[in-house]
Amino acid sequence: MKLVHQINLAFGLLLVVILGATAVMIHYVLLDHLIVAQKNEMKTLGASVATTLRTQAAPLGAAGAIDGVAVFEATAVQLTAGVQAIVADEHGNVLSRTLPFQPVLTEADVSFSASEVKEGLPAISTESLQALQSGQDDRYIVEVSAVPQGTLTLVTPMSKVNALEQALFGRLLVVLGVGGILVLLLSLVITRKLIRPLMKLREELKKVKERRFADVRKVRAGGEIGAVAQTVYELAGELDRYVRVQKLFFQNASHELKTPLMSIVGYAEGIRDGVFEGDSVHKGLDVILSESGRLKKIVSEMTLLAKLDSEEDVFHPASVPLKELLDDTIERVNPMLASRELSLKVLYEQKETPELLTVQADRDKLLQALLNVVANAARHARRSIEVRVGTNKDQVVIAIADDGGGIPEELLPHLFHRFVKGKDGENGLGLAISRAIVERCGGRIEAGNRDEGGAIFSLRFPSPTMTAAG
């Protein structure tokens, strides 16, 4: 079953349950309200009749008319339609009844006399009256008031209240039914509107499954669905870029590997075939050794990059003192600095002792990252290289600047990609390795050009740790 049908079915069932529960609650609440309203009306009517009877009882009694029937008939009170009044003395004997409505009584409860049959007023037994007054007969609503003659009992059938409640409840059911249908139709429209982006998103995900990343289009939607659609679109873009980078990587890798291999094969075949003699043989062997070392370095760096991208156990972070790490870096690049007649200065902006400044990193890997960046600066610097170390809020920042010609603007966005080489570059893997190492340390590396000339590389590491002295 499709998702849209599942949602509509679930919503329809929920709507039926809610409307059904609401109807049942309204039924009982409405019935209870009508019963209470009827009782209040009968109570008010009973109080009015009782007051009138008390007012007229004395004059009628003085004139000798002490018959309960005469007393009740002398009242001018109008009873509500459907309400029957019963006047009884203190012993429970019925003195008077009014209105044509009569309670449905059994033959055991009713006894007839000649005069009562003639008047059409059957007598109610004392037991039946007591049952009515005590509320044992749930077919009637009863209100009892005290009068000078004894008690005044007002009786109305429940069927009257039930009929009114059913009439109101029927109209309410019609309203609820119409409202439920309108809500259901509205839900169908809203559901289709919500599901349509999901259906489009499914089609775009099929393209991802089929590896057609470049064909994926952004699905426009709001809320969480829009956020998921945006994520899918960005994911497809990243996958497409990754595929293109991988293709470019293999193309560049094959080129970088083929160049030294061609030199090695050419000189090896020349030596074997006797093309080179004397000093040329030694020169050819030197080229073979040199190109073999270059080939080994490329393969080692490619292997390291692959491990940094895929293996967790290749990286072993620990607290690394930055001053010690930088001293080791300078010591290793000194031959290169000396051959190019370059000067290198290290400036610590931290007010505390530089020996206390540390970062969480794999020492050997971070050392290689720094060597790559400093060696890159040495290849492009004219006279000097400057390394500044400091903290900025919750970061440790290492800035390496040179006074060379800077980085071409078109190269900046791709500078840390694999096999991207600038002028005087080696194999295009050094800065890519540096970025991978810094990111594994939880930091980031950035490159730019200085206003006064030259390039600057900034390595930022999170949460600097100032260890206690000693």
C-alpha positions in Angstrom: 0.0 0.0 0.0 1.3 3.4 -0.9 2.3 5.8 1.8 -0.4 8.3 0.8 -3.1 5.7 1.2 -1.7 4.5 4.5 -1.7 8.1 5.8 -5.3 8.7 4.6 -6.5 5.4 6.0 -4.8 6.1 9.4 -6.2 9.6 9.5 -9.7 8.4 8.5 -9.7 5.8 11.3 -8.4 8.3 13.8 -11.1 10.8 12.7 -13.8 8.1 13.1 -12.6 7.2 16.6 -12.3 10.8 17.7 -15.8 11.8 16.3 -17.3 8.6 17.8 -15.8 9.3 21.2 -16.9 13.0 20.9 -20.4 12.0 20.0 -20.7 9.6 23.0 -19.4 12.2 25.4 -21.8 14.8 23.9 -24.7 12.4 24.2 -24.2 11.9 27.9 -23.3 15.5 28.6 -26.3 16.8 26.7 -28.7 14.3 28.4 -27.3 15.2 31.8 -27.7 18.9 31.0 -31.3 18.5 29.9 -32.1 16.4 33.0 -30.6 19.1 35.3 -32.4 21.8 33.4 -35.7 20.0 33.7 -35.2 19.4 37.4 -34.3 23.1 38.0 -37.5 24.1 36.1 -39.6 21.7 38.1 -38.0 22.9 41.3 -38.9 26.5 40.4 -42.4 25.5 39.5 -42.8 23.4 42.6 -41.7 26.4 44.8 -44.2 28.6 43.0 -47.1 26.1 43.4 -46.2 25.5 47.1 -46.2 29.2 47.8 -49.6 29.7 46.2 -51.0 26.7 48.1 -49.7 28.1 51.4 -51.3 31.5 50.6 -54.7 30.1 49.8 -54.8 27.3 52.4 -55.9 29.5 55.3 -58.9 31.3 53.7 -60.2 28.1 52.1 -59.8 26.3 55.4 -61.7 29.1 57.3 -64.6 28.8 54.8 -64.8 25.1 55.5 -63.3 24.0 52.2 -60.5 21.9 53.5 -60.8 19.3 50.8 -57.4 18.9 49.1 -59.0 18.9 45.6 -60.8 22.1 46.2 -57.6 23.7 47.5 -55.5 22.6 44.5 -58.2 23.5 42.0 -58.4 27.0 43.5 -54.9 27.8 42.6 -54.2 29.9 39.6 -50.8 28.4 38.9 -50.2 27.1 35.3 -48.2 23.9 35.1 -45.7 23.3 32.2 -47.0 20.9 29.5 -46.0 17.3 30.3 -45.7 17.9 34.1 -48.1 16.3 36.4 -48.7 17.5 40.0 -49.7 15.1 42.8 -50.8 16.5 46.2 -50.7 14.0 49.0 -51.4 14.3 52.8 -48.8 13.5 55.4 -49.9 9.9 55.3 -49.2 9.6 51.6 -52.8 9.5 50.5 -53.3 11.2 47.1 -55.6 14.3 47.4 -55.4 15.7 43.8 -53.8 15.1 40.4 -53.7 17.4 37.4 -53.3 17.4 33.6 -54.3 14.6 31.2 -50.9 12.9 31.4 -51.0 9.9 33.6 -48.0 7.7 34.7 -48.0 4.3 33.3 -48.9 2.2 36.3 -49.7 -1.5 36.8 -53.0 -2.8 38.0 -51.5 -3.5 41.4 -50.7 0.2 41.8 -54.1 1.5 40.7 -57.5 1.1 42.4 -60.6 2.7 41.0 -63.8 4.1 42.7 -67.0 5.0 40.9 -66.5 8.7 41.4 -62.8 8.6 40.3 -63.6 6.6 37.1 -66.3 9.1 36.3 -63.8 11.9 36.7 -61.1 10.0 34.7 -58.6 10.3 37.6 -57.3 6.9 38.7 -55.9 6.7 42.2 -52.2 6.1 43.0 -51.3 3.9 45.8 -49.1 5.1 48.7 -46.4 2.6 47.7 -46.3 3.9 44.1 -46.1 7.5 45.3 -43.3 6.7 47.7 -41.4 4.9 44.8 -41.8 8.0 42.7 -40.7 10.4 45.4 -37.6 8.3 46.3 -36.5 8.2 42.6 -36.7 4.4 42.3 -38.6 4.6 39.1 -36.1 5.9 36.5 -38.8 6.5 33.9 -39.7 9.8 35.5 -38.1 13.0 36.8 -39.6 13.9 40.2 -39.5 17.0 42.3 -41.1 17.0 45.8 -42.1 20.1 47.8 -43.7 20.5 51.2 -47.2 22.2 51.2 -49.7 22.8 54.0 -51.8 19.8 52.8 -48.7 17.5 52.9 -46.5 17.1 49.9 -46.6 18.3 46.3 -45.0 15.9 43.8 -44.2 17.1 40.3 -43.6 14.3 37.8 -42.5 14.4 34.2 -41.6 11.4 32.0 -37.9 10.8 31.0 -39.2 10.1 27.5 -39.8 13.8 27.1 -36.2 14.6 27.9 -35.0 11.7 25.8 -37.0 12.9 22.8 -35.5 16.4 23.1 -32.0 15.0 23.5 -32.3 12.7 20.6 -33.6 15.5 18.4 -30.6 17.7 19.4 -28.2 14.8 19.2 -29.4 13.9 15.7 -28.7 17.4 14.4 -25.3 17.4 16.2 -24.5 14.1 14.5 -25.3 15.7 11.1 -23.0 18.6 11.9 -20.2 16.3 13.1 -20.6 14.1 10.0 -20.4 17.0 7.6 -17.5 18.5 9.5 -15.7 15.1 9.5 -16.2 14.7 5.7 -14.8 18.2 5.1 -11.8 17.6 7.3 -11.2 14.2 5.6 -11.3 15.9 2.2 -9.0 18.7 3.4 -6.6 16.0 4.8 -6.5 14.3 1.4 -5.5 17.5 -0.3 -2.9 18.3 2.4 -1.5 14.7 2.4 -1.1 14.8 -1.4 0.7 18.1 -1.1 3.0 16.7 1.6 3.6 13.4 -0.2 4.3 14.9 -3.6 7.8 16.1 -2.6 8.6 12.7 -1.1 7.6 11.1 -4.4 9.9 13.5 -6.2 12.6 12.9 -3.6 12.3 9.1 -4.2 13.0 9.7 -7.9 16.1 11.7 -7.1 17.3 9.0 -4.8 16.9 6.5 -7.6 19.4 8.6 -9.6 21.8 8.4 -6.6 21.3 4.6 -6.5 22.1 4.5 -10.3 25.2 6.7 -9.7 23.8 9.5 -11.9 24.9 12.1 -9.3 25.1 15.0 -11.8 21.4 14.4 -12.8 20.1 14.9 -9.3 17.9 18.0 -9.0 16.9 19.9 -5.8 13.4 19.1 -4.6 11.7 22.2 -3.3 9.7 21.6 -0.1 9.3 23.1 3.3 10.0 21.9 6.9 11.8 18.6 7.6 11.2 17.3 4.1 12.9 20.3 2.6 15.8 19.8 4.9 16.1 16.2 3.8 15.8 17.2 0.1 18.6 19.8 0.6 20.8 17.1 2.3 20.2 14.7 -0.6 21.0 17.3 -3.1 24.2 18.2 -1.3 25.1 14.6 -0.9 24.7 14.0 -4.6 26.9 17.0 -5.3 29.6 15.7 -2.9 29.4 12.2 -4.5 29.7 13.7 -8.0 32.6 15.8 -6.9 34.2 12.7 -5.2 33.8 10.6 -8.4 35.3 13.3 -10.5 38.2 13.8 -8.0 38.8 10.0 -8.0 38.9 9.9 -11.8 41.3 12.9 -11.8 43.3 11.3 -9.0 43.9 8.1 -11.0 44.7 10.1 -14.1 47.2 12.2 -12.2 48.5 9.2 -10.3 49.2 7.3 -13.4 50.9 10.3 -14.9 53.1 10.9 -11.8 54.0 7.2 -11.7 54.6 6.9 -15.4 57.1 9.7 -15.6 59.7 8.1 -13.2 59.0 4.6 -14.6 59.7 5.8 -18.1 63.0 7.2 -17.0 63.9 4.0 -15.1 62.9 1.8 -18.0 64.7 3.9 -20.6 68.0 4.0 -18.7 67.8 0.3 -17.7 67.2 -0.7 -21.3 70.0 1.6 -22.5 72.5 0.1 -20.1 71.4 -3.4 -21.0 71.7 -2.8 -24.7 75.1 -1.1 -24.4 73.8 2.3 -25.4 75.5 3.9 -22.4 79.2 3.4 -21.8 81.7 4.7 -19.3 80.5 7.6 -17.3 77.1 7.5 -19.0 76.4 4.2 -17.3 77.0 5.7 -13.9 74.9 8.7 -14.8 72.1 6.4 -15.9 72.3 4.4 -12.7 72.1 7.7 -10.7 68.9 8.6 -12.6 67.5 5.2 -12.0 68.2 5.5 -8.2 66.8 9.1 -8.2 63.6 8.2 -10.0 63.2 5.1 -7.9 63.4 7.3 -4.7 60.9 9.7 -6.3 58.6 6.8 -7.2 58.9 5.4 -3.7 58.0 8.8 -2.2 54.9 9.1 -4.4 53.7 5.6 -3.5 54.3 6.2 0.2 52.4 9.5 0.2 49.5 8.0 -1.8 49.4 5.1 0.8 49.4 7.6 3.7 46.6 9.6 2.2 44.5 6.4 1.7 45.2 5.4 5.3 44.3 8.8 6.7 41.0 8.7 4.8 40.0 5.1 5.7 41.8 3.8 8.8 41.2 4.8 12.4 44.2 3.0 13.9 46.7 4.9 11.8 46.2 8.0 13.9 47.3 8.1 17.6 46.5 11.4 19.2 48.3 12.6 22.4 49.3 15.9 24.0 52.1 17.4 21.9 54.2 20.4 23.0 54.2 22.8 20.1 57.6 24.4 20.8 59.3 21.0 20.7 57.5 20.1 17.5 58.4 23.4 15.8 62.0 23.1 16.9 62.1 19.6 15.3 60.5 20.9 12.1 63.1 23.7 11.8 66.0 21.3 12.4 64.8 19.1 9.6 64.3 21.9 7.0 67.6 23.6 7.9 69.5 22.0 5.0 66.9 23.3 2.5 66.9 26.8 4.1 70.7 26.9 4.0 70.8 25.8 0.3 68.4 28.6 -0.6 69.9 31.1 1.8 66.6 31.7 3.6 66.0 32.8 7.2 63.2 31.4 9.4 61.8 33.1 12.5 59.4 31.7 15.1 57.4 34.2 17.1 55.2 33.2 20.1 52.4 35.5 20.8 51.3 33.7 23.9 52.1 35.6 27.1 52.7 32.4 29.0 55.8 30.2 28.5 55.8 28.7 25.0 56.8 25.3 26.5 53.4 25.1 28.1 51.4 25.4 24.9 50.2 22.0 23.6 47.7 20.4 21.1 46.1 17.0 20.8 47.6 15.3 17.8 49.6 12.4 16.5 53.1 13.8 16.9 54.7 12.1 13.8 51.8 12.9 11.5 51.6 16.5 12.6 55.4 16.9 12.2 55.0 15.7 8.6 52.2 18.1 8.0 54.3 21.0 9.3 57.3 19.9 7.3 55.2 19.8 4.1 53.9 23.4 4.7 57.3 24.8 5.7 59.0 23.1 2.8 56.4 24.5 0.4 57.1 28.0 1.9 60.8 27.5 1.4 60.4 26.6 -2.2 58.6 29.9 -2.9 60.2 32.3 -0.4 62.7 34.9 -1.6 64.5 35.8 1.7 62.6 34.8 4.8 59.9 32.7 6.4 58.0 33.7 9.5 56.1 31.3 11.8 53.8 32.8 14.4 52.2 30.8 17.2 49.4 32.0 19.4 45.9 31.4 20.7 42.6 32.9 19.6 39.7 32.2 22.0 39.5 28.4 22.0 42.0 27.7 19.2 45.7 27.4 18.8 46.9 29.1 15.6 50.1 28.4 13.7 50.6 30.9 10.8 53.4 30.2 8.3 54.2 33.1 6.0 56.7 33.7 3.2 57.8 36.7 1.1 57.5 34.9 -2.2 55.2 35.7 -5.1 52.0 34.4 -3.5 49.5 31.9 -4.7 47.6 32.4 -8.0 44.0 33.2 -7.2 42.7 30.5 -9.6 44.7 27.9 -7.6 43.5 28.9 -4.1 40.1 26.9 -4.2 41.9 23.7 -5.2 45.2 24.1 -3.4 44.7 21.3 -1.0 43.3 18.8 -3.5 45.4 15.8 -4.6 47.9 16.3 -7.4 47.3 20.0 -7.6 50.7 21.6 -8.2 51.8 25.2 -8.4 55.0 26.5 -9.8 58.0 24.6 -8.4 55.7 22.0 -6.9 56.8 18.4 -6.4 54.1 15.8 -6.9 51.0 17.7 -5.6 50.4 15.5 -2.6 52.2 17.3 0.2 49.5 19.9 1.0 46.7 17.3 0.5 48.5 15.2 3.2 48.8 18.2 5.5 45.1 19.0 5.2 44.2 15.4 6.0 46.4 15.3 9.1 45.2 18.6 10.4 41.6 17.6 9.9 42.2 14.3 11.7 43.5 16.5 14.6 40.1 18.2 14.7 41.5 21.4 13.2 41.5 23.1 9.8 44.1 24.5 7.4 43.7 27.6 5.3 45.8 29.4 2.7 45.8 32.9 1.3 47.9 35.8 0.1 49.2 38.6 2.3 48.7 42.3 1.5 52.4 42.9 1.7 53.2 40.0 -0.6 53.8 36.3 -0.2 51.6 33.4 0.9 50.3 32.6 4.4 49.2 29.2 5.7 47.1 29.1 8.9 46.7 25.9 10.9 44.0 26.1 13.6 43.6 23.5 16.3 40.7 23.3 18.9 40.8 23.6 22.6 44.4 24.6 23.5 45.7 22.9 26.6 48.0 24.8 29.0 49.7 22.2 31.0 50.9 23.0 34.5 54.6 23.7 35.0 56.6 20.8 36.3 
